Amino acid sequence: MPERVIEDWMLTVLQDGGLERFDDLHVDRVDGAWRPRHQWIEGGLAAFGMATRLRNRHKLSVKIALAFSLQAHEGRVGVDFRSRDEFEKMLDWTPPSLYIVRSRIEDALAILKAVQQTDISDDAFVQELDFHPFGTLETGQRCLYAEFRRMGEPEDGRTVFLER
């Protein structure tokens, strides 16, 4: 049951130091139905909804983030999608992941450094999107775009975060 997988992951992360390590949960590990690439967005959004409900049920004072990793590019490209279809074509090889974070993703650059498990360049940036490929955001949700270069890598990595 997907909700049970997410709940077990959340409680484990909060008990064993996984919060500081930014331990994630890929949606394909939550439910096998979300393994195919064409199910990643729907599966990610469903998992994100379950995680926020579980957080509220357990009265946890943390934020839930869903990260979509996009195809890397040589050089900055910025936001190069305007629709859900365009966004889906930009997804890279890894399924979306849930994260638990202590605070809002204002500190997204620090989170990116931890998640990438390497140093990222000083010119990395995060911007809040005034549109998003997910339909209507619920109250308190935000969608952010991040672009960054891992030290020693030739391409810029890109991530879209949904946060609540």
Long-range contacts (C-beta under 8 A, 24 or more apart in sequence): 2-30, 2-31, 2-46, 2-47, 2-50, 3-50, 3-54, 5-29, 5-30, 5-31, 6-30, 6-47, 6-50, 6-51, 6-54, 6-98, 7-54, 9-98, 10-51, 10-54, 10-55, 10-58, 10-60, 10-100, 11-58, 13-100, 14-60, 14-62, 14-100, 18-100, 19-62, 19-100, 19-101, 19-102, 21-114, 22-99, 22-101, 22-111, 22-114, 22-115, 24-67, 24-97, 24-98, 24-99, 24-115, 25-97, 25-98, 26-94, 26-95, 26-96, 26-97, 27-95, 27-96, 27-97, 27-98, 28-95, 34-95, 35-95, 37-91, 37-95, 38-88, 40-68, 40-88, 40-91, 40-95, 40-96, 41-68, 41-84, 41-87, 41-88, 41-96, 41-133, 41-134, 43-95, 43-96, 44-68, 44-95, 44-96, 44-162, 45-134, 45-162, 47-96, 47-98, 48-98, 48-162, 48-164, 51-98, 51-100, 52-164, 55-100, 62-100, 62-101, 62-102, 63-100, 63-101, 63-102, 63-103, 63-104, 63-105, 63-163, 63-164, 64-98, 64-99, 64-100, 64-101, 64-163, 64-164, 65-98, 65-99, 65-100, 65-101, 65-105, 65-111, 65-161, 65-162, 65-163, 66-96, 66-97, 66-98, 66-99, 66-161, 66-162, 66-163, 67-96, 67-97, 67-98, 67-99, 67-115, 67-159, 67-160, 67-161, 68-96, 68-159, 68-160, 68-161, 68-162, 69-94, 69-96, 69-97, 69-157, 69-158, 69-159, 70-158, 70-159, 70-160, 71-158, 72-153, 72-155, 72-156, 72-157, 72-158, 73-155, 73-156, 73-158, 74-154, 74-155, 74-156, 75-156, 76-147, 76-156, 77-147, 77-156, 77-158, 78-147, 79-127, 79-129, 79-145, 81-133, 82-131, 83-133, 84-133, 84-134, 84-135, 86-133, 87-133, 87-160, 88-133, 90-158, 101-163, 104-142, 104-163, 105-142, 105-144, 105-161, 105-163, 108-144, 108-146, 108-161, 109-146, 109-148, 112-146, 112-148, 112-159, 116-148, 116-150, 116-157, 118-150, 118-151, 118-152, 119-150, 119-151, 120-148, 120-149, 120-150, 120-151, 120-157, 121-148, 121-149, 121-150, 121-151, 123-149, 124-148, 124-149, 129-160, 132-162, 133-160, 134-162, 137-162, 138-164, 140-164
